[in-house]
Amino acid sequence: MHTGERMKRERWKSGFSEWFDETLWNAKIVETRYPVKGLYVWLPYGLKLRNRVLAIMRELLEKRGHEEMLFPLLIPENLFKKEAEHIRGFEEQVYWVTHGGKDRLDVKLALRPTSETSIYPMFALWIRSHADLPLKVFQVVNIFRYETKMTKPLVRLREVTTFKEAHTAHATPEDAEAQVMAAVEIYKKFFDELGVPYAITKRPPWDTFAGAVYSLAFDTLAPDGRTLQIGTIHNLGQNFAKVYGIKYEREDGSHEHVHQTCYGISERVIAATVMAHGDDLGPCFPPKVAPVQIVVVPIPFKKERNTEEVARKIAEELKATGLRVHFDGRDIRPGRKFYEWERHGIPLRLEIGPKDVNGGQVTTVRRDTGKRFVISLRTLVPDVKKTLEQINEDMRDKAWKSFSENMRELGEIKEIKKAMSTRAGIVRAPWCGKEDCGKELEEKTGGSVLGEELHHKRTGGECPVCSEPAKSSILIAKTY
Amino acid sequence: MHTGERMKRERWKSGFSEWFDETLWNAKIVETRYPVKGLYVWLPYGLKLRNRVLAIMRELLEKRGHEEMLFPLLIPENLFKKEAEHIRGFEEQVYWVTHGGKDRLDVKLALRPTSETSIYPMFALWIRSHADLPLKVFQVVNIFRYETKMTKPLVRLREVTTFKEAHTAHATPEDAEAQVMAAVEIYKKFFDELGVPYAITKRPPWDTFAGAVYSLAFDTLAPDGRTLQIGTIHNLGQNFAKVYGIKYEREDGSHEHVHQTCYGISERVIAATVMAHGDDLGPCFPPKVAPVQIVVVPIPFKKERNTEEVARKIAEELKATGLRVHFDGRDIRPGRKFYEWERHGIPLRLEIGPKDVNGGQVTTVRRDTGKRFVISLRTLVPDVKKTLEQINEDMRDKAWKSFSENMRELGEIKEIKKAMSTRAGIVRAPWCGKEDCGKELEEKTGGSVLGEELHHKRTGGECPVCSEPAKSSILIAKTY
């Protein structure tokens, strides 16, 4: 890491929260002044960003046979409380509707904190035979959690406005297991499109989703050195199937409970995108999801208005190819426009001054690197498209590089403790595989165990707690 | 109306409710077995239909300068109760969240029944000067109404999953008035796209939106002779602006409250689309919104499998032009396929049998008319597109014709009363313009006054109640 990067990171560590709030405000992503804690308003630019991110997710899921549906928000108490583990995991967090008009309701209604308990009773109606399996559905909805901790826009909310949850049912445990791995591949592709780096772990038993057999999770790293959980995948086994009576008839006529999985992401993935690529100027959006990919700014010279006309034509030409282009023809200084659109994270700026008009060219400025270069009008469209592709790639590489630099291998409790207290990122430690050692590691270092890494198997070293030979590696971090 | 049509209408009148439920079920639009009254599940096919309808609405609004945003669902009681008229209009219908986890909340939270009270406090923060006006935003959200009446899928819901509400603020009353008329034009275009006929009226004072100066509404006619309100447009004047302190600075430095409008539609527009074009077989969707526009069915002859290959190629060719095509290659009898897709309302079916393969043609069947005709493969794409256009037009014309036939002019209370008791559709009656006469007309006929017609001015006749000369015409109907 060069000095500038390190300084930036140091400043982010201390002032990250302010940076994040300012960034969301300057880029007009969300309005944070709604008068209830933990509720926010999506502004038009932010909503466009959200919808582009969702479009990527929808395409990934639909291509792999998931069908979109929409289930009700309100879940009657008796239905909600059927799965004992599940309700224990959520009961502190659920909002309850108790009155309709002036009437007290006979049955209290929960605002869904997640939708297993509204979806699975329907699965029980729909699934009859092996021919109905696998069933793969998803929905994008608002969910509610009564957060008592400090809330934070896009990160810790009371109304999560953008919860994508997929739910699947299968005939065999092997099919469910394979679906878990398919979901891992979907999420990897998704985060690669956003250029957001991640670690994938199997959550420890004490941090498994309420009602699941086991949980996998994707975590990324915020600039302040804390991890942010950005996606989870659960193998539910037959736990819910048994409670909600989801059975299918085998070819031999016998009946069997289905095996289920579910996996979700929320608007945290947008927070992660902002964090992964942000800098002193604010956010920088990968061209794949940027609400506006290119801003075209004419640079008038004295009374010369020709630049505006040429610039407008260039914007139209690019727009016609399907690119998302904004032409800024306002009668204010170009410098003010640059300032504003940099803070909106638009990845590419085209400037058209008299020299460009005369030379048959445009001056191009990349938001991610600040580099200026010239593109000939003769090759405008292919060159701009190539540049956007390059920006996507460079941004992803840069984010991964920074992520890797903040993942360190440590083997001593003292070292890990120090890393946690200085928020030095994610620590990879050897692990004997015993739950007790994991819990003790948390207590002694002040970090949280993210879990056993999915794709990284350690061969050497010994457990920092019991000193037995390591069987695998475990990730530890301060978490959001 | 020919005899068949009349018979169908008679049957619908008595059995409409069953027809509607069966239609939604056979077409897999919604699942009605969710265990809370008034809550339903959108199935994949229904959700696609919904999203196509929303796409039309979004495009219409965005082209006319409306920006999409997303506001919170939960509204604190104090904010919700600020506008006295408004809360009086809604207090019987509001769901209240009183608990988070095991804690009783300090301030009760309303589930929005509509969003004036969550949006306008934000307007007060955003609007500073005349340069901020007009402000035109919209959102598509779920809203909640504690309905004590009988609920009905897509029509009367406790969770309205698909509420599109637009909210605007203006500098002058004239600007607000002009926006009301602009909204009328938007909704006319929208319903014309769906082929749904409508009457537009100014609602009488006793049926005006709570907090509005006046309300306009679009009503269509269900097959059972009752009207269905499918869109409303409200001129709010300065009522909310004064309560929520939404002011702007004029060029001369003085401050003035803004003038506001709002207008909404819900998933009732999908119910209206189903009703407007349905027949004994179920729904028939206009190609503009049909989730699938064309189903391609190979008709195998004995062991001849060539038809399948040709049919698949035809489907691919059509799909490549952007049409929504489903190729049904299942190994079941073609008749079963026809039956199924007719009940899904797919507007066009292509059959490819051995004769078609040999003749270089496809056999085409229109869902709306049942007519069969042949299209040459040489002109496949343009002919299919032309046919879909023609179907859109014919369906709209037919729906309007039926609507007009069920709108009759009557001048005597006795006649109107009879029309109401036999559910004979909408009655247009002369009106003196006095509120009392309107209310008396409701009492004496058992119908509801929809209001004064927006585009129809009556010149002759006399008020059926007071016998004074009519100043305009009024519409009366049995309503949903």
Interface residues (C-beta under 8 A of the other chain):
Chain A: E31 R33 Y34 P35 V36 L39 Y40 V41 W42 L43 P44 L47 K48 E67 E68 M69 L70 F71 P72 L73 L74 I75 P76 L79 E91 E92 Q93 V94 Y95 W96 V97 T98 H99 G100 G101 K102 D103 L109 L111 S118 P121 M122 L125 V137 N142 F144 Y146 T148 R158 E159 T161
Chain B: E31 R33 Y34 P35 V36 L39 Y40 V41 W42 L43 P44 L47 E67 E68 M69 L70 F71 P72 L73 L74 P76 L79 E91 E92 Q93 V94 Y95 W96 V97 T98 H99 G100 G101 K102 D103 L109 L111 S118 P121 M122 L125 V137 N142 F144 Y146 T148 R158 E159 T161
